[in-house]
Amino acid sequence: VGINQFMSSVQSILLTFPQERDVFLKEYSGRVYGVVPYFVAKNIPEIPFQLIFLILFSVIAYHGTGLRESGEHFLWFIYCFAEIS
């Protein structure tokens, strides 16, 4: 389950960059922006979507596997999944 969560978050980044590579190289060579601002601007808008899917997947997986019905344990479960992805 954890590997699935990790691979889905990594795959979205790996599939997007080759499509935007030419534009990035053109703008980088023109000194429009650097690597760090590009990386930050690319990843910050994706954070809310990652969190929504992380929580939705955690709710389904946690209750589907019949783990302890405790809020503290559920929050630890979400925290562990966030660390993996």
Residue pairs with C-beta under 8 A, 6 or more apart in sequence:
1 61
2 80
2 81
2 84
5 54
5 57
5 81
5 84
5 85
6 84
6 85
8 53
8 85
9 50
9 85
12 46
13 43
16 42
17 24
24 38
27 33
28 34
28 35
28 38
33 41
50 85
54 78
54 81
54 82
54 85
55 78
57 81
58 74
58 77
58 78
58 81
61 77
62 74
62 77
67 73
67 74
67 77
